[in-house]
């Protein structure tokens, strides 16, 4: 039997390696992309159910029964859910009522065709049970009922006492999700197969040109990197080119050992790129990293929904409370930014403690906004000031520095006769806050650079 020459042996080894690499790479890429898609879907569905739950009046929802069909309370819930059903690409959204520890039934369902009957049983899931305890979540595994197979997000609706009055559920089809995954894997398979075929033909074509083989392969790996970016864009992964590199002609002209090393480095960086893409996806959240409150992105999205509701809901009632920390610049200058961050966190915790159950956002460095489902939050503001005052007296780091830990507050209630947009309400609350801040600095040293 004729012995294979060295070039042919290396060609065969490289071809086998390419097959293995492309199979593994395709599997990893499809798995990562599928997880990224599921993460995006989960975040989107949870954001929808959280927003819908925040728009519902928990006290009204807790009182609704099957006999209340057509009542104003029933219609308010139906109108809110119908808005999401009609304006968002959503298969089902509905209310769930808990009847015992692990038993749940349908509440209000705006579905036109074959809605869930009020009081009919709901399939139990762990995420649903967690929502009944006050923690929003999404099903990890699909469940089946008479309407099909679904994943659902669940968000609790709280009453004025902070108890769970009901649960808003938003469904997306498990079959739809699996079809999207199949399409994604099909695209990846075509891409990987094409890359594999091209690579093998290249290897065969340069069998007699031993050193030039690696030069051509490195050039193709540059093309493969660009192809990966294109594929990532197809599955809506954020664009971030850090970490990619293209091998220069000077690098390509190096000896065989350097060429192999360059090829290894290229593969490692491509793997790092995939990992970084997942981190980018996870960073697209709606929670402020320092305080744990809703962030400005969440705030701006909710304002769009609120302003739409202002246009059609004649019975809409809400008020806006604006908070701003006093003395923050003095604390940053005298005690350091670590203490400034500590003050921001402490203030956020106190706002959460007093205004919990409402929509609370950190919209700037030391500025917070709460949107309440009532007209006059004066009692809550007074309670917040008492808590802040007590905490100031027991925090030595501020007391010893002679700095008063305080917060300026302003609020305004929505008036449908004069307020055309949310901004009208916010500006009144913001102006009231600055008036409160001016009163504070009349008796305290003002070392801020910004206006009052």
C-alpha positions as CSV (number, residue, x, y, z in Angstrom):
1,X,0.0,0.0,0.0
2,X,1.4,3.3,-1.1
3,X,2.4,5.5,1.8
4,X,0.7,8.9,1.9
5,X,3.1,11.9,1.6
6,X,3.3,14.4,4.4
7,X,1.2,17.1,2.6
8,X,-1.6,14.6,2.1
9,X,-1.5,13.4,5.7
10,X,-1.6,17.0,7.0
11,X,-4.4,17.8,4.6
12,X,-6.5,14.8,5.9
13,X,-5.7,15.6,9.6
14,X,-6.7,19.2,9.0
15,X,-9.9,18.2,7.2
16,X,-10.8,16.0,10.1
17,X,-10.0,18.7,12.5
18,X,-12.2,21.2,10.6
19,X,-15.1,18.8,10.6
20,X,-14.8,18.3,14.4
21,X,-14.3,22.0,15.0
22,X,-17.3,23.0,12.8
23,X,-19.6,20.5,14.5
24,X,-18.6,21.6,18.0
25,X,-18.7,25.3,17.0
26,X,-22.1,24.9,15.4
27,X,-23.5,23.1,18.5
28,X,-22.0,25.8,20.8
29,X,-23.2,28.6,18.6
30,X,-26.8,27.2,18.3
31,X,-27.0,26.6,22.0
32,X,-25.8,30.0,22.9
33,X,-28.0,31.7,20.4
34,X,-31.0,29.7,21.6
35,X,-30.4,30.7,25.2
36,X,-29.9,34.3,24.2
37,X,-33.3,34.2,22.3
38,X,-35.0,32.6,25.3
39,X,-33.5,35.2,27.6
40,X,-34.8,38.0,25.4
41,X,-38.2,36.5,25.2
42,X,-38.4,36.0,29.0
43,X,-37.3,39.6,29.7
44,X,-39.9,40.9,27.2
45,X,-42.8,38.8,28.5
46,X,-41.9,39.6,32.2
47,X,-41.7,43.3,31.3
48,X,-45.2,43.1,29.7
49,X,-46.8,41.2,32.7
50,X,-45.0,43.5,35.2
51,X,-46.3,46.6,33.5
52,X,-49.8,45.3,33.2
53,X,-49.8,44.3,36.8
54,X,-48.6,47.7,37.8
55,X,-51.4,49.3,35.9
56,X,-54.1,47.3,37.7
57,X,-55.8,48.4,41.0
58,X,-55.2,45.5,43.4
59,X,-58.1,46.5,45.7
60,X,-60.6,46.4,42.8
61,X,-59.1,43.1,41.4
62,X,-59.4,41.4,44.8
63,X,-63.2,42.1,45.0
64,X,-64.1,41.0,41.4
65,X,-66.1,37.8,41.2
66,X,-67.8,36.0,38.3
67,X,-71.0,37.9,39.1
68,X,-69.3,41.2,38.5
69,X,-69.1,40.8,34.8
70,X,-69.8,44.2,33.2
71,X,-69.3,46.1,36.4
72,X,-67.0,49.2,36.3
73,X,-64.2,47.4,38.2
74,X,-64.5,44.4,35.8
75,X,-64.4,46.7,32.8
76,X,-61.3,48.6,34.1
77,X,-59.3,45.3,34.4
78,X,-60.7,44.2,31.0
79,X,-59.7,47.5,29.4
80,X,-56.2,47.4,30.7
81,X,-55.6,43.8,29.5
82,X,-57.3,44.4,26.2
83,X,-54.8,47.3,25.6
84,X,-51.9,44.9,25.8
85,X,-53.7,42.2,23.8
86,X,-54.4,44.7,21.0
87,X,-51.2,46.7,20.9
88,X,-48.4,44.2,21.6
89,X,-47.6,41.0,19.7
90,X,-49.0,38.8,22.4
91,X,-51.0,35.6,22.2
92,X,-52.7,35.7,25.6
93,X,-52.8,37.9,28.7
94,X,-55.2,37.4,31.5
95,X,-55.7,37.5,35.3
96,X,-55.4,34.6,37.7
97,X,-57.0,34.2,41.1
98,X,-55.6,32.0,43.9
99,X,-58.3,29.9,45.6
100,X,-56.0,27.8,47.9
101,X,-52.3,27.3,48.6
102,X,-51.5,25.7,45.3
103,X,-54.8,26.0,43.4
104,X,-55.4,28.8,40.9
105,X,-58.3,29.7,38.6
106,X,-59.0,32.1,35.7
107,X,-60.1,35.6,36.5
108,X,-60.6,38.3,33.8
109,X,-59.6,37.1,30.3
110,X,-59.9,39.5,27.4
111,X,-59.4,36.8,24.7
112,X,-62.1,37.2,22.1
113,X,-62.2,33.6,20.9
114,X,-62.5,30.8,23.5
115,X,-61.4,32.8,26.6
116,X,-60.8,31.1,29.9
117,X,-64.0,30.9,31.9
118,X,-63.9,32.9,35.2
119,X,-63.3,30.3,38.0
120,X,-62.0,27.5,35.7
121,X,-58.8,25.9,36.9
122,X,-55.3,27.0,35.8
123,X,-52.4,24.6,35.3
124,X,-50.1,24.8,38.3
125,X,-46.4,25.8,37.8
126,X,-43.6,26.7,40.1
127,X,-43.4,30.2,38.6
128,X,-47.1,30.7,39.2
129,X,-46.8,29.7,42.8
130,X,-43.8,32.0,43.3
131,X,-45.9,34.9,41.9
132,X,-48.6,34.1,44.4
133,X,-45.9,34.8,47.1
134,X,-45.1,38.2,45.5
135,X,-42.2,37.3,43.2
136,X,-42.6,37.7,39.4
137,X,-41.2,34.9,37.2
138,X,-41.3,32.9,34.0
139,X,-41.8,29.2,33.5
140,X,-38.6,27.3,33.0
141,X,-40.5,24.4,31.3
142,X,-43.5,24.5,29.0
143,X,-46.9,23.3,30.3
144,X,-49.9,22.1,28.3
145,X,-53.6,22.9,28.6
146,X,-56.6,22.9,26.3
147,X,-55.3,25.9,24.4
148,X,-51.9,24.4,23.6
149,X,-48.4,24.3,25.0
150,X,-47.0,27.5,26.5
151,X,-44.4,29.3,28.5
152,X,-45.9,32.0,30.8
153,X,-44.7,35.0,32.7
154,X,-46.5,35.8,36.0
155,X,-46.5,39.1,37.9
156,X,-48.3,39.7,41.2
157,X,-50.8,42.5,41.5
158,X,-50.6,44.1,45.0
159,X,-53.4,45.7,46.9
160,X,-53.1,48.8,49.1
161,X,-51.9,46.6,52.0
162,X,-49.1,45.2,50.0
163,X,-50.8,41.7,49.7
164,X,-51.1,39.8,46.4
165,X,-54.6,40.4,45.1
166,X,-54.2,38.5,41.9
167,X,-51.7,37.6,39.2
168,X,-51.3,38.8,35.6
169,X,-50.1,36.0,33.2
170,X,-48.7,36.5,29.7
171,X,-48.3,33.5,27.4
172,X,-46.1,32.7,24.5
173,X,-46.4,29.5,22.5
174,X,-43.8,26.8,23.1
175,X,-44.4,25.5,19.5
176,X,-43.6,29.0,18.2
177,X,-40.5,29.1,20.3
178,X,-39.3,25.7,19.1
179,X,-40.0,26.6,15.4
180,X,-37.8,29.7,15.9
181,X,-35.1,27.6,17.4
182,X,-35.3,25.2,14.5
183,X,-35.1,28.1,12.0
184,X,-32.1,29.5,13.9
185,X,-30.3,26.1,13.9
186,X,-31.1,25.6,10.2
187,X,-29.4,29.0,9.4
188,X,-26.4,28.0,11.6
189,X,-26.2,24.6,9.9
190,X,-26.2,26.1,6.5
191,X,-23.6,28.6,7.5
192,X,-21.4,26.0,9.2
193,X,-21.8,23.5,6.3
194,X,-20.8,26.2,3.8
195,X,-17.8,27.2,6.0
196,X,-16.8,23.5,6.3
197,X,-17.1,22.8,2.6
198,X,-15.1,25.9,1.7
199,X,-12.4,25.0,4.3
200,X,-12.1,21.4,3.0
201,X,-11.8,22.4,-0.6
202,X,-9.1,24.9,0.4
203,X,-7.2,22.2,2.3
204,X,-7.3,19.9,-0.7
205,X,-6.4,22.7,-3.2
206,X,-3.2,23.5,-1.3
207,X,-2.2,20.0,-0.5
208,X,1.0,20.5,-2.6
209,X,1.7,23.9,-1.0
210,X,2.4,23.0,2.6
211,X,3.2,26.4,4.0
212,X,0.7,28.4,2.0
213,X,-2.1,26.2,3.4
214,X,-2.0,28.0,6.8
215,X,-1.7,31.4,5.1
216,X,-4.9,30.8,3.2
217,X,-6.7,29.3,6.2
218,X,-5.9,32.3,8.3
219,X,-7.3,34.6,5.7
220,X,-10.5,32.5,5.6
221,X,-10.7,32.7,9.3
222,X,-10.9,36.5,9.0
223,X,-13.9,36.0,6.6
224,X,-15.4,33.6,9.1
225,X,-15.2,36.2,11.8
226,X,-17.1,38.6,9.7
227,X,-19.7,35.9,8.9
228,X,-20.2,35.3,12.6
229,X,-20.9,39.0,13.2
230,X,-23.5,38.8,10.4
231,X,-25.1,35.8,11.9
232,X,-25.2,37.4,15.4
233,X,-26.9,40.5,13.8
234,X,-29.5,38.1,12.4
235,X,-30.5,36.9,15.9
236,X,-30.4,40.5,17.2
237,X,-27.3,40.3,19.3
238,X,-25.9,43.7,20.3
239,X,-23.1,45.0,18.1
240,X,-19.8,45.2,19.9
241,X,-16.7,44.7,17.8
242,X,-14.2,44.6,20.7
243,X,-12.2,41.5,20.8
244,X,-12.1,40.8,17.0
245,X,-9.0,41.1,15.0
246,X,-7.9,40.6,11.4
247,X,-4.5,39.2,10.7
248,X,-2.2,41.5,8.8
249,X,-0.1,40.6,5.8
250,X,3.0,40.9,7.9
251,X,1.7,38.3,10.3
252,X,0.7,36.0,7.5
253,X,4.2,36.1,6.1
254,X,5.7,34.6,9.3
255,X,7.0,31.1,9.5
256,X,4.9,27.9,10.0
257,X,5.1,27.9,13.8
258,X,3.8,31.5,14.0
259,X,1.0,30.8,11.5
260,X,-0.3,27.9,13.6
261,X,-0.1,30.2,16.7
262,X,-2.1,32.9,15.0
263,X,-4.7,30.4,14.0
264,X,-5.0,29.2,17.6
265,X,-5.3,32.8,18.9
266,X,-8.0,33.5,16.3
267,X,-10.1,30.6,17.5
268,X,-9.8,31.6,21.2
269,X,-10.9,35.1,20.4
270,X,-13.9,33.9,18.5
271,X,-14.9,31.8,21.5
272,X,-14.4,34.9,23.8
273,X,-16.6,36.8,21.4
274,X,-19.5,34.4,21.9
275,X,-19.2,34.7,25.6
276,X,-19.1,38.4,25.5
277,X,-22.3,38.6,23.4
278,X,-24.2,36.7,26.1
279,X,-23.0,39.2,28.7
280,X,-24.2,42.1,26.5
281,X,-27.7,40.5,26.2
282,X,-27.9,40.0,30.0
283,X,-26.9,43.6,30.5
284,X,-30.0,44.8,28.7
285,X,-32.1,44.8,31.9
286,X,-34.5,47.2,33.4
287,X,-33.1,47.4,36.9
288,X,-30.7,50.1,38.3
289,X,-27.5,48.3,39.3
290,X,-26.8,50.5,42.3
291,X,-30.2,50.7,44.1
292,X,-32.2,47.8,42.7
293,X,-35.0,50.1,41.7
294,X,-36.4,50.4,38.2
295,X,-34.0,52.3,35.9
296,X,-34.6,55.1,33.4
297,X,-35.2,52.7,30.5
298,X,-38.1,51.1,32.4
299,X,-39.3,54.6,33.3
300,X,-39.4,55.8,29.7
301,X,-41.2,52.7,28.5
302,X,-43.9,53.0,31.2
303,X,-44.4,56.7,30.3
304,X,-45.4,55.7,26.8
305,X,-48.1,53.3,28.2
306,X,-49.2,55.9,30.7
307,X,-49.6,58.7,28.2
308,X,-51.6,56.3,25.9
309,X,-53.9,55.6,28.9
310,X,-54.3,59.3,29.5
311,X,-55.8,59.6,26.1
312,X,-58.6,57.1,26.5
313,X,-59.1,56.5,30.2
314,X,-61.4,59.2,31.6
315,X,-61.2,57.8,35.1
316,X,-57.5,57.7,35.3
317,X,-56.1,58.8,38.7
318,X,-52.4,59.0,39.5
319,X,-49.8,61.3,41.1
320,X,-46.1,61.9,40.6
321,X,-43.6,62.2,43.4
322,X,-40.1,63.5,42.7
323,X,-37.3,63.0,45.2
324,X,-33.8,64.6,45.2
325,X,-31.1,64.1,47.8
326,X,-29.8,67.1,49.6
327,X,-26.1,67.6,50.5
328,X,-24.9,64.8,48.2
329,X,-22.2,67.0,46.7
330,X,-21.0,67.9,50.2
331,X,-20.9,64.2,51.1
332,X,-19.0,63.3,48.0
333,X,-16.5,66.2,48.5
334,X,-16.0,65.7,52.3
335,X,-16.5,61.9,52.8
336,X,-15.9,60.5,49.4
337,X,-18.0,59.0,46.6
338,X,-18.4,55.7,48.4
339,X,-20.3,57.4,51.1
340,X,-22.3,59.3,48.4
341,X,-23.3,56.0,46.9
342,X,-24.1,54.7,50.3
343,X,-26.5,57.6,50.8
344,X,-28.1,57.0,47.4
345,X,-28.7,53.3,48.4
346,X,-30.0,54.2,51.9
347,X,-32.4,56.8,50.4
348,X,-33.6,54.3,47.7
349,X,-34.2,51.7,50.5
350,X,-36.3,54.2,52.5
351,X,-38.3,55.2,49.4
352,X,-38.9,51.6,48.7
353,X,-40.0,50.9,52.2
354,X,-42.5,53.7,52.3
355,X,-43.8,53.7,48.7
356,X,-43.5,49.9,48.1
357,X,-46.2,48.5,45.8
358,X,-46.0,51.5,43.5
359,X,-43.8,52.2,40.5
360,X,-40.5,53.7,41.7
361,X,-37.6,54.7,39.4
362,X,-34.1,56.0,39.7
363,X,-34.0,58.4,36.7
364,X,-30.7,60.2,37.5
365,X,-27.7,60.2,39.9
366,X,-29.7,61.2,43.0
367,X,-33.1,61.8,41.5
368,X,-36.0,59.4,42.0
369,X,-39.6,59.3,40.8
370,X,-42.6,57.4,42.1
371,X,-45.8,57.1,40.1
372,X,-48.7,56.4,42.5
373,X,-52.3,55.2,41.8
374,X,-53.8,57.9,44.2
375,X,-54.1,61.6,44.3
376,X,-52.5,62.7,47.5
377,X,-49.4,61.0,48.9
378,X,-48.9,63.6,51.6
379,X,-49.0,61.0,54.4
380,X,-46.4,58.8,52.7
381,X,-44.1,61.8,52.2
382,X,-44.4,62.8,55.9
383,X,-43.6,59.2,56.9
384,X,-40.6,59.2,54.6
385,X,-39.3,62.4,56.2
386,X,-39.7,61.0,59.7
387,X,-37.7,57.9,58.7
388,X,-34.9,59.9,57.0
389,X,-34.7,62.2,60.1
390,X,-34.4,59.3,62.5
391,X,-31.8,57.6,60.3
392,X,-29.7,60.7,60.1
393,X,-29.5,60.8,63.9
394,X,-28.1,57.3,64.2
395,X,-25.6,57.4,61.3
396,X,-22.3,58.6,62.8
397,X,-20.5,59.1,59.5
398,X,-22.9,61.9,58.6
399,X,-23.6,63.2,62.1
400,X,-19.9,63.5,62.9
401,X,-19.3,65.5,59.7
402,X,-22.1,67.9,60.6
403,X,-24.1,66.9,57.5
404,X,-27.8,66.6,57.6
405,X,-29.0,63.5,55.7
406,X,-32.2,64.8,54.0
407,X,-34.3,64.7,50.9
408,X,-36.3,67.2,49.0
409,X,-39.7,66.1,47.8
410,X,-42.4,67.5,45.4
411,X,-45.5,65.9,44.1
412,X,-48.4,66.7,41.8
413,X,-51.7,65.0,41.0
414,X,-52.9,64.4,37.5
415,X,-55.7,66.8,36.5
416,X,-57.4,65.7,33.3
417,X,-58.7,69.2,32.7
418,X,-55.3,70.8,32.5
419,X,-52.7,68.0,32.0
420,X,-52.4,67.0,28.4
421,X,-49.2,64.9,28.8
422,X,-47.4,63.2,31.6
423,X,-44.7,65.9,31.3
424,X,-47.2,68.5,32.6
425,X,-47.7,66.6,35.8
426,X,-44.0,65.9,36.2
427,X,-43.0,69.5,35.8
428,X,-45.3,70.6,38.6
429,X,-43.9,67.9,40.9
430,X,-40.3,68.8,39.8
431,X,-40.9,72.5,40.5
432,X,-42.4,71.7,43.9
433,X,-39.3,69.6,44.7
434,X,-37.0,72.5,43.8
435,X,-39.0,74.8,46.0
436,X,-38.6,72.3,48.8
437,X,-34.8,72.2,48.0
438,X,-34.6,76.0,48.1
439,X,-36.2,76.1,51.5
440,X,-33.7,73.5,52.8
441,X,-30.6,75.4,51.5
442,X,-31.8,78.6,53.1
443,X,-30.7,77.1,56.4
444,X,-27.9,74.9,55.2
445,X,-24.6,75.4,53.3
446,X,-25.1,75.2,49.6
447,X,-22.0,73.8,47.8
448,X,-23.7,72.5,44.7
449,X,-22.6,73.6,41.2
450,X,-26.0,72.9,39.6
451,X,-29.0,75.1,39.9
452,X,-31.5,74.7,42.7
